[in-house]
Amino acid sequence: MNKEENKKQIEFINKILQKVKNNIIENNLINNNDKIVVAVSGGPDSMCLLDTLYLLKNIIQDEYNIKYELIVAHVNHMIRKESDDEKLYVESYCKKLDIPFFYLKENVSQKAKILKMSEEACGRKIRYDFFEDILKENAANIIATAHNLNDDVETILLNFIRGCGLKGLNGMDFKYKNIIRPLINIAKKDIMEYNVLQNLNPCIDKTNFENKYVRNKIRNLLIPTLENEYNGNIINNVIRMKKILQNDEDFLKKYTKNVLKNSIIDNNINSIKFNFSYILNEHESIKYRVIREIIDMKMNNLDGIENIHVIDILKLLENNIKGKKYIIGNKFTIEIVAKNIAIIY
C-alpha cells in the first residue's frame, strides 16, 4: 500500500469517527458517567458501533469532559449453527479491550411457538428483555443499537407498506427512551468499508440474504428494484422526505404532549386515570395521538397496537357509558369509571 492510499484510509476512518462523535454530541446521546449496554451481534453494523464507541471514549472525555463506560450484550438465538462461533468472536474482542461481556443463549424458534409470536418479534422481545436485565444488574442506563441509514429506510418503507401515519414515515430517531442509535445516519456501505479498514472481520449472518422475513424482502428485493427501475437515488430521497416530515411531527408531538398533560388525572405504577373530554374536543389527528400516548405510558411500548384498536377506544370514550370496558387480551383494559373519566390498567 502506498502513502496516498494509506492516507485516504486514515481519513475515511477519521471521517466515520467524527460523524459518530458529532451524532453523540449534537443529539445529546451520551452524558457524563453514563454506562452503556451495547447490543453486539458480531455483524458489521454492531462491530462498527462497538469499535467507534470504544475509540471515541478518550476523545469525547478530553474534548467534552464526558466520561462513559461500555458493557456488551450478545444474544444467541439458536437459529444458525454459526451462532456459537459468533459468541466467541464478540467475547474475544471484548476480552482484548477489557469490556464486560454478557451472553444469553435462548431457543427463539421454540419460544416463539410457546408465545404464539413470529420468530422476528420473539427474537426482538428476548433481546430487549435481556438488555433491560443487564441495565438493572449493572446500574447502567443506556442501550446502544447499531441501526444505520439503510435500516432506517427499510423501516420507513415497511411502515408505508403496512399503512402508517406520519410518525411511521419519520422512521427511527437518534434516541428513543433509553435507546440510542449513533449510526442511524451512516450508510451500510460506509460501515462495511470501516470494518475492512479496521480489520474487524465481522461475522456475516447469511439469513440476512434469505427472503424469509418481510424486512429482508424489502432490503434484498424491493429497494434494488426501486433503485434499478425507478430511481437510483431512492435511499437519499426517502431520507430527505423523512427530514421534511420530521418538522411536522415535532410540532404535532409537542401539541399532543400538552393535551395529554391536561388530560391526566393520576398516573401510578398500576393504572392511569384521565379526563377524556380534553381529548374528544381535539382534531381527529390529535385524538388518535393522545390515545396512543396513553397506551404507551401504560405498556411502555405500542407493540401490537393498530389503528383499529384506537378507533374502538375512541368509540368507547364517545359513548361515555360508566362501567363499559375495552380489553386487548392480556395487554390492558380501558374502563369508563365516571362521566368523562376513564382508567387504563
C-alpha positions as CSV (number, residue, x, y, z in Angstrom):
1,M,0.0,0.0,0.0
2,N,1.4,3.4,-0.9
3,K,1.3,6.5,1.3
4,E,-1.5,8.1,-0.7
5,E,-3.8,5.0,-0.2
6,N,-2.9,4.8,3.5
7,K,-3.7,8.5,3.9
8,K,-7.1,8.1,2.3
9,Q,-7.9,5.1,4.5
10,I,-7.0,7.0,7.7
11,E,-9.1,10.0,6.5
12,F,-12.1,7.7,5.9
13,I,-11.8,6.1,9.4
14,N,-11.5,9.6,11.0
15,K,-14.5,10.7,8.9
16,I,-16.6,8.0,10.4
17,L,-15.4,8.6,13.9
18,Q,-16.0,12.3,13.5
19,K,-19.6,11.6,12.3
20,V,-20.4,9.3,15.2
21,K,-18.9,11.8,17.6
22,N,-21.0,14.6,16.1
23,N,-24.1,12.4,16.4
24,I,-23.4,11.8,20.1
25,I,-22.7,15.4,21.0
26,E,-25.3,17.2,18.8
27,N,-28.1,14.8,19.8
28,N,-27.1,14.5,23.5
29,L,-26.9,10.7,23.2
30,I,-24.4,10.3,26.0
31,N,-23.9,12.2,29.2
32,N,-21.2,12.2,31.8
33,N,-20.9,8.9,33.7
34,D,-23.3,7.1,31.5
35,K,-23.0,3.3,31.5
36,I,-23.9,1.9,28.1
37,V,-25.1,-1.6,27.2
38,V,-24.0,-2.1,23.6
39,A,-26.1,-4.6,21.6
40,V,-23.5,-6.6,19.7
41,S,-24.3,-9.5,17.3
42,G,-20.9,-9.7,15.9
43,G,-22.1,-8.4,12.5
44,P,-20.6,-5.4,10.6
45,D,-23.0,-2.9,12.0
46,S,-22.7,-3.7,15.7
47,M,-18.9,-4.2,15.4
48,C,-18.6,-0.7,13.8
49,L,-20.7,0.7,16.7
50,L,-18.7,-1.0,19.4
51,D,-15.4,-0.1,17.8
52,T,-16.3,3.6,17.3
53,L,-17.7,3.9,20.8
54,Y,-14.5,2.4,22.2
55,L,-12.2,4.6,20.1
56,L,-14.2,7.7,21.0
57,K,-14.1,7.2,24.7
58,N,-10.9,9.2,25.4
59,I,-11.6,11.7,22.7
60,I,-15.0,12.7,24.0
61,Q,-13.7,12.8,27.5
62,D,-10.9,15.1,26.6
63,E,-12.9,17.4,24.3
64,Y,-16.2,17.5,26.2
65,N,-15.5,16.2,29.7
66,I,-17.9,13.3,29.1
67,K,-16.9,10.0,30.6
68,Y,-18.7,6.8,29.8
69,E,-18.4,3.0,30.3
70,L,-19.2,0.2,27.9
71,I,-20.8,-3.1,28.5
72,V,-21.5,-5.6,25.7
73,A,-24.6,-7.8,25.4
74,H,-24.7,-10.7,22.9
75,V,-27.7,-12.9,22.3
76,N,-27.6,-16.4,20.6
77,H,-31.0,-17.1,19.1
78,M,-30.0,-20.7,18.4
79,I,-31.3,-20.4,14.8
80,R,-28.0,-20.8,13.0
81,K,-25.1,-23.2,13.5
82,E,-22.6,-20.3,13.3
83,S,-24.1,-18.6,16.4
84,D,-21.6,-20.3,18.8
85,D,-18.7,-19.0,16.8
86,E,-20.1,-15.5,16.8
87,K,-20.3,-15.6,20.5
88,L,-16.6,-16.5,20.8
89,Y,-15.7,-13.7,18.3
90,V,-17.5,-11.0,20.2
91,E,-16.3,-12.3,23.6
92,S,-12.7,-12.4,22.3
93,Y,-13.0,-8.7,21.1
94,C,-14.3,-7.7,24.5
95,K,-11.6,-9.6,26.4
96,K,-8.9,-7.9,24.3
97,L,-10.2,-4.4,25.1
98,D,-11.3,-5.3,28.7
99,I,-15.0,-4.6,28.1
100,P,-17.5,-6.6,30.3
101,F,-19.3,-9.2,28.2
102,F,-22.8,-10.6,28.9
103,Y,-24.3,-13.6,27.0
104,L,-27.7,-15.1,26.6
105,K,-28.5,-18.3,24.7
106,E,-32.2,-18.8,24.0
107,N,-34.1,-21.0,21.6
108,V,-36.1,-18.3,19.8
109,S,-37.9,-20.8,17.4
110,Q,-39.2,-22.8,20.4
111,K,-40.1,-19.8,22.5
112,A,-41.9,-18.1,19.5
113,K,-44.2,-21.2,19.3
114,I,-44.9,-21.1,23.0
115,L,-45.7,-17.3,23.0
116,K,-47.5,-17.6,19.6
117,M,-45.3,-14.9,18.1
118,S,-43.3,-14.6,14.9
119,E,-39.7,-15.6,15.3
120,E,-38.7,-12.0,14.4
121,A,-40.9,-10.4,17.1
122,C,-40.0,-13.1,19.6
123,G,-36.3,-12.5,19.0
124,R,-36.7,-8.8,19.5
125,K,-38.5,-9.3,22.8
126,I,-35.9,-11.7,24.1
127,R,-33.1,-9.3,23.1
128,Y,-34.6,-6.2,24.7
129,D,-35.7,-8.1,27.9
130,F,-32.1,-9.2,28.2
131,F,-30.7,-5.7,27.7
132,E,-33.1,-4.4,30.3
133,D,-31.9,-7.0,32.8
134,I,-28.3,-6.1,32.2
135,L,-29.1,-2.4,32.7
136,K,-30.6,-3.2,36.1
137,E,-27.9,-5.7,37.2
138,N,-25.1,-3.3,36.3
139,A,-26.6,0.1,37.2
140,A,-26.4,1.0,33.5
141,N,-28.8,3.5,31.9
142,I,-28.5,3.4,28.1
143,I,-28.8,0.7,25.4
144,A,-26.9,1.4,22.2
145,T,-28.0,-0.3,19.0
146,A,-26.3,-0.4,15.6
147,H,-29.3,0.7,13.4
148,N,-27.9,2.5,10.3
149,L,-29.3,4.7,7.5
150,N,-30.3,1.7,5.4
151,D,-32.1,0.2,8.3
152,D,-34.0,3.5,8.7
153,V,-35.1,3.5,5.0
154,E,-36.2,-0.1,5.3
155,T,-38.2,0.7,8.4
156,I,-39.9,3.7,6.6
157,L,-40.8,1.5,3.6
158,L,-42.0,-1.3,5.9
159,N,-44.2,1.2,7.8
160,F,-45.6,2.6,4.5
161,I,-46.4,-0.9,3.2
162,R,-48.3,-1.8,6.4
163,G,-50.2,1.5,6.3
164,C,-48.8,4.0,8.7
165,G,-49.4,7.6,9.8
166,L,-46.9,10.5,9.7
167,K,-44.9,9.1,12.6
168,G,-44.2,5.9,10.7
169,L,-42.8,7.9,7.8
170,N,-40.4,9.5,10.3
171,G,-38.5,6.2,10.7
172,M,-36.1,5.9,13.6
173,D,-34.7,8.7,15.8
174,F,-31.2,9.0,17.2
175,K,-32.7,8.4,20.6
176,Y,-35.9,6.7,21.8
177,K,-36.4,6.5,25.5
178,N,-33.2,4.8,26.8
179,I,-32.1,3.5,23.4
180,I,-29.5,5.4,21.4
181,R,-28.6,4.9,17.7
182,P,-25.3,6.6,17.0
183,L,-25.0,5.1,13.4
184,I,-28.5,6.0,12.2
185,N,-27.3,8.4,9.5
186,I,-24.4,6.3,8.4
187,A,-24.8,4.3,5.2
188,K,-24.3,0.5,5.2
189,K,-21.6,0.7,2.5
190,D,-19.5,3.1,4.8
191,I,-19.9,0.7,7.7
192,M,-18.7,-2.2,5.6
193,E,-15.7,-0.2,4.5
194,Y,-14.9,0.8,8.0
195,N,-14.9,-2.8,9.1
196,V,-12.4,-3.6,6.3
197,L,-10.1,-0.8,7.1
198,Q,-10.2,-1.5,10.8
199,N,-9.6,-5.3,10.2
200,L,-12.6,-6.2,12.3
201,N,-13.5,-9.2,10.2
202,P,-17.1,-9.3,11.4
203,C,-19.4,-12.3,11.3
204,I,-21.9,-12.4,8.4
205,D,-25.4,-13.6,9.1
206,K,-26.4,-15.5,6.0
207,T,-30.0,-15.4,6.9
208,N,-30.0,-11.7,6.0
209,F,-29.8,-12.7,2.4
210,E,-32.7,-15.1,2.7
211,N,-36.1,-13.6,1.8
212,K,-38.0,-15.3,4.6
213,Y,-38.8,-12.1,6.5
214,V,-40.6,-9.0,5.1
215,R,-37.7,-6.8,6.1
216,N,-35.3,-9.0,4.2
217,K,-37.5,-8.8,1.1
218,I,-37.5,-5.0,1.3
219,R,-33.7,-5.0,1.6
220,N,-32.9,-7.6,-1.0
221,L,-35.8,-7.3,-3.5
222,L,-37.8,-4.0,-3.2
223,I,-35.0,-1.5,-2.7
224,P,-32.8,-2.9,-5.5
225,T,-35.9,-2.9,-7.8
226,L,-36.7,0.7,-6.9
227,E,-33.1,1.8,-7.5
228,N,-32.8,-0.1,-10.8
229,E,-36.2,0.5,-12.3
230,Y,-37.5,3.8,-10.8
231,N,-34.9,6.0,-9.0
232,G,-31.3,5.2,-8.4
233,N,-31.3,7.8,-5.6
234,I,-34.2,6.3,-3.7
235,I,-32.3,5.9,-0.4
236,N,-31.3,9.6,-0.2
237,N,-34.8,10.6,-1.4
238,V,-36.5,8.7,1.4
239,I,-34.2,10.2,4.0
240,R,-34.9,13.7,2.5
241,M,-38.6,13.1,2.8
242,K,-38.1,11.9,6.4
243,K,-36.4,15.2,7.3
244,I,-39.2,17.3,5.8
245,L,-41.9,15.3,7.7
246,Q,-40.0,15.4,11.0
247,N,-40.8,19.1,11.3
248,D,-44.5,18.4,11.1
249,E,-44.1,15.5,13.5
250,D,-42.2,17.6,16.0
251,F,-45.0,20.2,16.1
252,L,-47.7,17.6,16.5
253,K,-45.8,15.8,19.2
254,K,-45.5,18.9,21.3
255,Y,-49.1,19.7,20.9
256,T,-50.1,16.2,21.8
257,K,-48.0,16.2,24.9
258,N,-49.8,19.4,26.0
259,V,-53.2,17.8,25.6
260,L,-52.0,14.7,27.3
261,K,-50.7,16.7,30.3
262,N,-54.1,18.4,30.7
263,S,-55.9,15.1,30.4
264,I,-54.0,13.0,33.0
265,I,-55.6,13.0,36.5
266,D,-53.4,10.3,38.1
267,N,-50.5,8.2,36.9
268,N,-49.2,5.4,39.0
269,I,-47.5,2.0,38.5
270,N,-50.8,0.1,38.2
271,S,-53.0,2.5,36.2
272,I,-53.5,5.9,34.6
273,K,-56.7,7.9,35.1
274,F,-57.6,10.5,32.6
275,N,-60.3,13.1,31.7
276,F,-61.1,12.3,28.1
277,S,-63.2,15.4,27.5
278,Y,-60.0,17.2,26.7
279,I,-59.1,14.6,24.1
280,L,-62.5,14.4,22.4
281,N,-62.5,18.2,21.9
282,E,-59.4,18.0,19.7
283,H,-59.0,17.4,16.0
284,E,-59.2,13.7,14.9
285,S,-55.5,13.5,14.3
286,I,-54.7,14.6,17.9
287,K,-57.3,12.3,19.4
288,Y,-55.5,9.3,17.8
289,R,-52.1,10.5,19.0
290,V,-53.2,11.1,22.6
291,I,-54.8,7.7,22.9
292,R,-51.6,6.1,21.6
293,E,-49.6,8.1,24.1
294,I,-51.7,6.9,27.0
295,I,-51.3,3.3,25.9
296,D,-47.6,3.8,25.5
297,M,-47.4,5.3,29.0
298,K,-49.1,2.2,30.4
299,M,-47.4,-0.5,28.4
300,N,-44.1,1.2,27.7
301,N,-44.5,0.2,24.1
302,L,-47.1,0.1,21.3
303,D,-46.4,-3.5,20.1
304,G,-49.5,-5.0,18.5
305,I,-51.5,-1.7,18.8
306,E,-53.1,-0.9,15.4
307,N,-55.4,1.9,14.2
308,I,-58.5,-0.3,14.6
309,H,-57.8,-0.5,18.4
310,V,-57.5,3.3,18.7
311,I,-60.8,3.7,16.7
312,D,-62.6,1.3,19.0
313,I,-61.2,3.0,22.1
314,L,-62.4,6.4,20.8
315,K,-65.9,5.0,20.2
316,L,-65.9,3.7,23.8
317,L,-65.0,7.2,25.1
318,E,-67.5,9.0,22.8
319,N,-70.3,6.7,24.1
320,N,-69.2,7.7,27.7
321,I,-71.1,4.9,29.5
322,K,-69.9,4.2,33.0
323,G,-68.7,0.6,33.5
324,K,-68.1,0.0,29.8
325,K,-64.6,-1.5,29.0
326,Y,-62.3,-2.1,26.1
327,I,-59.9,-5.0,26.6
328,I,-57.0,-6.1,24.5
329,G,-56.0,-9.6,25.6
330,N,-53.6,-9.5,28.5
331,K,-52.2,-6.1,27.4
332,F,-54.5,-3.6,29.0
333,T,-58.1,-2.6,29.8
334,I,-59.6,0.8,29.4
335,E,-62.8,1.4,31.6
336,I,-65.2,4.3,31.9
337,V,-65.3,5.0,35.7
338,A,-67.3,8.2,35.7
339,K,-68.6,10.8,33.2
340,N,-65.7,11.9,31.1
341,I,-63.3,9.9,33.3
342,A,-61.6,6.7,32.2
343,I,-58.8,4.5,33.6
344,I,-56.3,2.2,31.8
345,Y,-54.9,-0.7,33.7
